[in-house]
């Protein structure tokens, strides 16, 4: 299993695939499959049967997972994509942006 540098709540840009250039917030991360769901990106149509929650049923739009390698974190300071690093600052392990050297 590889180290995931993208966490839930991060703002990311999709850097590969059909939705290249789309930005959004990470809703959830699946560590087992190395995939993440990005809010408003990679929307798919899915047919749902009628149920107690959705008595009408029908076609529902929902986000599909994207592989972590197709996502790049957006630097909060500059708004550009950046790589993520880890280091110990003041006795705590923190994530930081490699472009601006700011703690994320």
ChimeraX attribute file (.defattr): number of C-alpha atoms within 10 A of each C-alpha:
attribute: neighborCount
match mode: 1-to-1
recipient: residues
	/A:1	7
	/A:2	7
	/A:3	7
	/A:4	14
	/A:5	14
	/A:6	18
	/A:7	15
	/A:8	14
	/A:9	14
	/A:10	19
	/A:11	22
	/A:12	25
	/A:13	22
	/A:14	24
	/A:15	17
	/A:16	15
	/A:17	10
	/A:18	10
	/A:19	15
	/A:20	14
	/A:21	13
	/A:22	16
	/A:23	20
	/A:24	18
	/A:25	18
	/A:26	22
	/A:27	17
	/A:28	16
	/A:29	21
	/A:30	15
	/A:31	13
	/A:32	8
	/A:33	12
	/A:34	16
	/A:35	19
	/A:36	24
	/A:37	23
	/A:38	28
	/A:39	19
	/A:40	15
	/A:41	22
	/A:42	19
	/A:43	16
	/A:44	12
	/A:45	12
	/A:46	12
	/A:47	11
	/A:48	13
	/A:49	11
	/A:50	11
	/A:51	9
	/A:52	7
	/A:53	7
	/A:54	10
	/A:55	10
	/A:56	11
	/A:57	13
	/A:58	12
	/A:59	12
	/A:60	11
	/A:61	11
	/A:62	15
	/A:63	17
	/A:64	16
	/A:65	19
	/A:66	22
	/A:67	15
	/A:68	19
	/A:69	14
	/A:70	16
	/A:71	24
	/A:72	22
	/A:73	24
	/A:74	21
	/A:75	24
	/A:76	16
	/A:77	12
	/A:78	10
	/A:79	10
	/A:80	13
	/A:81	20
	/A:82	18
	/A:83	13
	/A:84	20
	/A:85	14
	/A:86	13
	/A:87	12
	/A:88	9
	/A:89	10
	/A:90	7
	/A:91	7
	/A:92	8
	/A:93	10
	/A:94	14
	/A:95	17
	/A:96	18
	/A:97	20
	/A:98	15
	/A:99	14
	/A:100	12
	/A:101	13
	/A:102	13
	/A:103	16
	/A:104	14
